[in-house]
Amino acid sequence: MRNVDVVIVGASLAAAAAAKRLTDAGLETVILERKELPRHKICSGILSPRGHRFLLENFGPLPREVLHDPTWCRGVTFHFPSMVSMSLDFFGGTTPHLHRKYSDYWAIQRSGAEVHDQTSFVGLVEHSDHIVVNARKQGEDLQYRARHVIGADGPSSPVIRSIYPEYPEQIPWFFVGQKFHGIIDCPLDREYFHFWFNPDLGHYTWSHARDGQQIVGVGFKSGDNFDAKHKNVVRYLEEKHGVRLDPHTSHEGCAENFGPSLINRYVFGKGNVLITGQAAGFLNIIAEGMSCALHSGAISGEAIVEARLRNRPVQEVYRKMIASEVRRTTDQWNPLKVAFGMPHEADFRTALMGLSWRERRLVVRDIWRFIVLYKEFKWGRQIVQSALDRLSNGSYTQQRWI
Ligand SMILES: Cc1cc2nc3c(=O)[nH]c(=O)nc-3n(C[C@H](O)[C@H](O)[C@H](O)COP(=O)(O)OP(=O)(O)OC[C@H]3O[C@@H](n4cnc5c(N)ncnc54)[C@H](O)[C@@H]3O)c2cc1C
């Protein structure tokens, strides 16, 4: 049995950030990744300015091979059913368009941790002063003995399932899928990520250019038909925006745990098992999850270092330290912050004010109709309660965290 200080499950961005903090502090850290590295990761790859700063500060300048073409993105264009479109530029200029297969591998290699790929986490058993992690590599059972475990294993998190088997039944699940098309004619500006606030298309509808193709993606509540939803979006793009595409050449999709950050219902683990990144529920507006994965991952690593130095329970330290990232993420969904603050990394209010009065009225009406699509999840009251907590206490209550 391999004996280490920390086992991290998942070799993604949250893991790279956590590992960097741990190895910098001299802790022996092993990352387990179920796939062979460098591994594919479904993602648009539009990194927010804050995520970009994190990579630069912690891992150095990004090499060309970790980027797609176009190599950068100027911002986001929102499209509304009333046919008003509105472009928001990112603060501070363009941001990188990451090729996740190579960017994640690059960051992981620079983290200084030892990586065991093709090694799947299977389960864990917590003892008083250590944890035994069970894993499987190409049919062979492996065991690791660690003081701490970090679950940085994404939305479907097997680590969460092993400590809270009932959790996946308690949240709504979404499916997001995208198809890659050759381009006949595409008037959508390739310097922007395009998003549709249109309830007739789906819960989450997007398109952008990548490596000479056009991605058309759609997200919806699990159980609906991907092909039918996607076809509907392609038809809409052609009719309303003049986008003419070849039949798709490939497609992919995955399950998403969209929701915990809206209602401040994060999962941070128990005992010496910490959960971080999207597994914990971190997802910014329009599903931008890389910057909060990096920052929350780093905090999970720091919390372990700090807890060991001060001889404190690691959950206590982690929950205290992670409150800043919870504020940043949940503020993005907080209607009071959206109306009176500036929680996003692009200026929504200035873009809105650039529209005529009539267009502004249409946009507000269309956004409201889009929000109504989410009514069935009963998040409204919880969002309002969280916003009021934030207003009166300056933070979101820890009592809702798991
Ligand atoms: C279609 C789509 C588009 C997106 N576009 C953007 C975007 O443009 N910008 C943005 O910021 N975010 C985007 N996101 C969100 C972003 O991809 C995630 O929020 C981010 O990758 C989360 O990082 P993470 O480190 O928490 O986990 P993940 O990136 O999900 O990585 C988890 C890792 O754990 C591994 N793993 C899982 N199970 C096991 C196991 N049993 N054993 C070992 N390893 C395991 C996985 O293989 C994976 O490598 C998008 C997501 C999707 C689905």
The ligand as an SDF file (V2000), in Angstrom:
LIG
                    3D

 53 58  0  0  0  0  0  0  0  0999 V2000
  -19.9990   21.7050  -22.5240 C   0  0  0  0  0  0  0  0  0  0  0  0
  -19.2690   22.4270  -21.4260 C   0  0  0  0  0  0  0  0  0  0  0  0
  -18.7250   23.6850  -21.7020 C   0  0  0  0  0  0  0  0  0  0  0  0
  -18.0480   24.3820  -20.6960 C   0  0  0  0  0  0  0  0  0  0  0  0
  -17.4750   25.5710  -21.0210 N   0  0  0  0  0  0  0  0  0  0  0  0
  -16.7640   26.2420  -20.0860 C   0  0  0  0  0  0  0  0  0  0  0  0
  -16.0840   27.4450  -20.4330 C   0  0  0  0  0  0  0  0  0  0  0  0
  -16.0940   27.9030  -21.5780 O   0  0  0  0  0  0  0  0  0  0  0  0
  -15.3960   28.0790  -19.4560 N   0  0  0  0  0  0  0  0  0  0  0  0
  -15.3360   27.5900  -18.1870 C   0  0  0  0  0  0  0  0  0  0  0  0
  -14.6930   28.2070  -17.3300 O   0  0  0  0  0  0  0  0  0  0  0  0
  -15.9600   26.4520  -17.8430 N   0  0  0  0  0  0  0  0  0  0  0  0
  -16.6590   25.7550  -18.7590 C   0  0  0  0  0  0  0  0  0  0  0  0
  -17.2630   24.5780  -18.4220 N   0  0  0  0  0  0  0  0  0  0  0  0
  -17.1740   24.1100  -17.0340 C   0  0  0  0  0  0  0  0  0  0  0  0
  -15.7900   23.5340  -16.7520 C   0  0  0  0  0  0  0  0  0  0  0  0
  -15.4420   22.5920  -17.7470 O   0  0  0  0  0  0  0  0  0  0  0  0
  -15.7660   22.8560  -15.3740 C   0  0  0  0  0  0  0  0  0  0  0  0
  -16.4340   23.6700  -14.4430 O   0  0  0  0  0  0  0  0  0  0  0  0
  -14.3500   22.6100  -14.8850 C   0  0  0  0  0  0  0  0  0  0  0  0
  -13.6520   21.7710  -15.7650 O   0  0  0  0  0  0  0  0  0  0  0  0
  -14.3860   21.9670  -13.5030 C   0  0  0  0  0  0  0  0  0  0  0  0
  -13.0730   21.6240  -13.1650 O   0  0  0  0  0  0  0  0  0  0  0  0
  -12.7690   20.5710  -12.0320 P   0  0  0  0  0  0  0  0  0  0  0  0
  -11.2910   20.6040  -11.8640 O   0  0  0  0  0  0  0  0  0  0  0  0
  -13.5930   20.8490  -10.8400 O   0  0  0  0  0  0  0  0  0  0  0  0
  -13.2530   19.1460  -12.5600 O   0  0  0  0  0  0  0  0  0  0  0  0
  -13.3030   18.4700  -14.0060 P   0  0  0  0  0  0  0  0  0  0  0  0
  -12.7220   19.3520  -15.0390 O   0  0  0  0  0  0  0  0  0  0  0  0
  -14.6820   17.9680  -14.2180 O   0  0  0  0  0  0  0  0  0  0  0  0
  -12.3230   17.2190  -13.8390 O   0  0  0  0  0  0  0  0  0  0  0  0
  -12.5960   16.1190  -13.0420 C   0  0  0  0  0  0  0  0  0  0  0  0
  -11.5460   15.0510  -13.3210 C   0  0  0  0  0  0  0  0  0  0  0  0
  -11.8080   13.9300  -12.4570 O   0  0  0  0  0  0  0  0  0  0  0  0
  -11.6100   12.7410  -13.1950 C   0  0  0  0  0  0  0  0  0  0  0  0
  -12.3560   11.6580  -12.5480 N   0  0  0  0  0  0  0  0  0  0  0  0
  -13.7020   11.5040  -12.4760 C   0  0  0  0  0  0  0  0  0  0  0  0
  -13.9930   10.3560  -11.8310 N   0  0  0  0  0  0  0  0  0  0  0  0
  -12.8210    9.7890  -11.4710 C   0  0  0  0  0  0  0  0  0  0  0  0
  -12.4680    8.5920  -10.7730 C   0  0  0  0  0  0  0  0  0  0  0  0
  -13.3970    7.7160  -10.3310 N   0  0  0  0  0  0  0  0  0  0  0  0
  -11.1620    8.3210  -10.5510 N   0  0  0  0  0  0  0  0  0  0  0  0
  -10.1950    9.1750  -11.0000 C   0  0  0  0  0  0  0  0  0  0  0  0
  -10.4870   10.3110  -11.6880 N   0  0  0  0  0  0  0  0  0  0  0  0
  -11.7660   10.6200  -11.9120 C   0  0  0  0  0  0  0  0  0  0  0  0
  -12.1260   13.1110  -14.5900 C   0  0  0  0  0  0  0  0  0  0  0  0
  -11.6880   12.2190  -15.5900 O   0  0  0  0  0  0  0  0  0  0  0  0
  -11.5700   14.5220  -14.7410 C   0  0  0  0  0  0  0  0  0  0  0  0
  -10.2600   14.5140  -15.2650 O   0  0  0  0  0  0  0  0  0  0  0  0
  -17.9380   23.8400  -19.4000 C   0  0  0  0  0  0  0  0  0  0  0  0
  -18.4910   22.5770  -19.1210 C   0  0  0  0  0  0  0  0  0  0  0  0
  -19.1380   21.8730  -20.1200 C   0  0  0  0  0  0  0  0  0  0  0  0
  -19.6950   20.5160  -19.8240 C   0  0  0  0  0  0  0  0  0  0  0  0
  1  2  1  0
  2  3  1  0
  2 52  2  0
  3  4  2  0
  4  5  1  0
  4 50  1  0
  5  6  2  0
  6  7  1  0
  6 13  1  0
  7  8  2  0
  7  9  1  0
  9 10  1  0
 10 11  2  0
 10 12  1  0
 12 13  2  0
 13 14  1  0
 14 15  1  0
 14 50  1  0
 15 16  1  0
 16 17  1  0
 16 18  1  0
 18 19  1  0
 18 20  1  0
 20 21  1  0
 20 22  1  0
 22 23  1  0
 23 24  1  0
 24 25  2  0
 24 26  1  0
 24 27  1  0
 27 28  1  0
 28 29  2  0
 28 30  1  0
 28 31  1  0
 31 32  1  0
 32 33  1  0
 33 34  1  0
 33 48  1  0
 34 35  1  0
 35 36  1  0
 35 46  1  0
 36 37  1  0
 36 45  1  0
 37 38  2  0
 38 39  1  0
 39 40  1  0
 39 45  2  0
 40 41  1  0
 40 42  2  0
 42 43  1  0
 43 44  2  0
 44 45  1  0
 46 47  1  0
 46 48  1  0
 48 49  1  0
 50 51  2  0
 51 52  1  0
 52 53  1  0
M  END
$$$$
